[in-house]
Amino acid sequence: QVQLVESGGGLVQPGGSLRLSCAASGFTFSLNNMSWSRQAPGKERDVVARISVASIVTNYADSVKGRFTISRDNAKNTVYLQMNSLKPEDTAVYYCNVLVNGRDYWGQGTQVTVSS
C-alpha cells in the first residue's frame, strides 16, 4: 500500500533552515508528481510546493518563493523540502502528498516550529 513518511521537522530560530524528507513506498515514485503542504493551527491545509515526475517543473506558493526548494531523488523514492530564512509564520505541520490512481495519499506529517 502507499506509504509516505515525513521526517526532519523540529524547532528552529527565525532565519534558520531545515530540510524535510519524505520517504515513499507502495507506488511507482518516479511516475508521480509530488507535493508538500502545511497546516497551521486553526487554518486549512495549503500546498506550498509541487514537483513533476522528472523534476522538470516546480511550483511554489507565493509565501515561500525564494526561500523553499523542493527536490526529489527518484533512486531513493524520496522528496525533499529545503526551507531557508524561516519565519514564525512558517510554523505548521508539514505533509507530503501524492495522487495515485485518483486517490490522495498523505503522510503523518512533521512539525516545524519557528520561534526564538
C-alpha positions in Angstrom: 0.0 0.0 0.0 1.0 3.6 -0.5 3.1 4.9 2.4 4.6 8.4 2.9 6.9 9.0 5.9 8.0 12.6 6.6 11.0 13.5 8.8 13.3 16.4 9.5 11.0 18.8 11.4 11.9 20.5 14.6 12.3 23.7 16.5 14.4 26.4 14.7 15.0 30.1 15.3 13.8 32.7 12.8 16.2 32.9 9.9 17.2 29.3 10.3 16.9 26.4 8.0 15.5 22.9 7.9 15.4 20.1 5.4 12.4 17.9 5.3 12.4 14.4 3.8 9.5 12.2 2.7 10.2 8.6 2.0 7.7 7.0 -0.3 6.7 3.4 -1.0 3.9 1.3 -2.4 3.7 3.0 -5.8 6.0 3.9 -8.8 7.5 7.0 -7.3 9.3 8.1 -10.5 6.0 8.3 -12.4 4.2 10.5 -9.9 4.2 14.2 -9.2 4.8 15.0 -5.6 3.9 17.9 -3.3 4.4 19.4 0.1 1.6 21.0 2.1 1.4 22.6 5.5 -1.3 23.2 8.1 -1.0 25.7 10.9 -3.3 25.5 14.0 -6.8 26.7 13.1 -6.0 27.0 9.4 -6.6 25.0 6.3 -4.0 22.8 4.8 -2.3 24.6 1.9 0.1 23.4 -0.8 3.5 25.1 -0.6 5.4 23.3 -3.3 5.0 20.8 -6.1 7.5 18.9 -8.3 6.9 17.0 -11.5 8.0 13.5 -12.2 11.4 14.3 -13.7 11.9 17.5 -11.7 11.3 19.5 -14.8 8.6 21.6 -13.3 8.4 23.1 -9.8 5.8 25.4 -8.3 5.7 27.3 -5.1 3.2 29.2 -3.0 3.9 32.9 -3.1 4.6 32.9 0.7 7.6 30.6 0.3 9.0 31.6 -3.1 12.7 32.3 -3.0 13.1 30.6 0.5 11.9 27.0 0.0 13.2 24.5 -2.6 11.5 21.2 -3.5 13.6 18.4 -5.0 13.4 14.6 -5.4 15.6 11.6 -5.7 13.9 9.0 -7.8 16.6 6.4 -7.0 15.8 6.8 -3.3 12.0 7.3 -3.6 12.3 10.5 -1.6 11.1 14.0 -2.0 12.7 16.9 0.0 11.8 20.4 1.1 14.7 22.7 1.8 13.5 25.6 3.9 15.7 28.6 4.4 15.1 32.0 6.0 12.4 30.5 8.1 9.8 32.8 9.7 7.4 32.3 12.6 4.5 32.2 10.2 6.1 29.0 8.7 5.2 27.2 11.9 2.9 24.3 10.9 2.7 20.6 10.4 4.2 19.7 7.0 2.9 16.9 4.9 3.9 15.3 1.7 1.2 14.2 -0.7 0.8 12.1 -3.8 -2.2 11.3 -6.1 -2.2 7.7 -7.1 -4.9 6.2 -9.3 -7.2 9.1 -8.5 -6.8 8.9 -4.7 -4.9 11.4 -2.5 -2.4 10.0 0.0 -0.8 11.9 2.9 1.9 11.1 5.3 1.6 11.6 9.1 3.2 15.0 9.0 6.2 16.5 10.7 6.0 19.5 13.0 8.0 22.6 12.1 8.2 25.3 14.8 9.9 28.6 14.1 10.4 30.6 17.3 13.1 32.4 19.3 
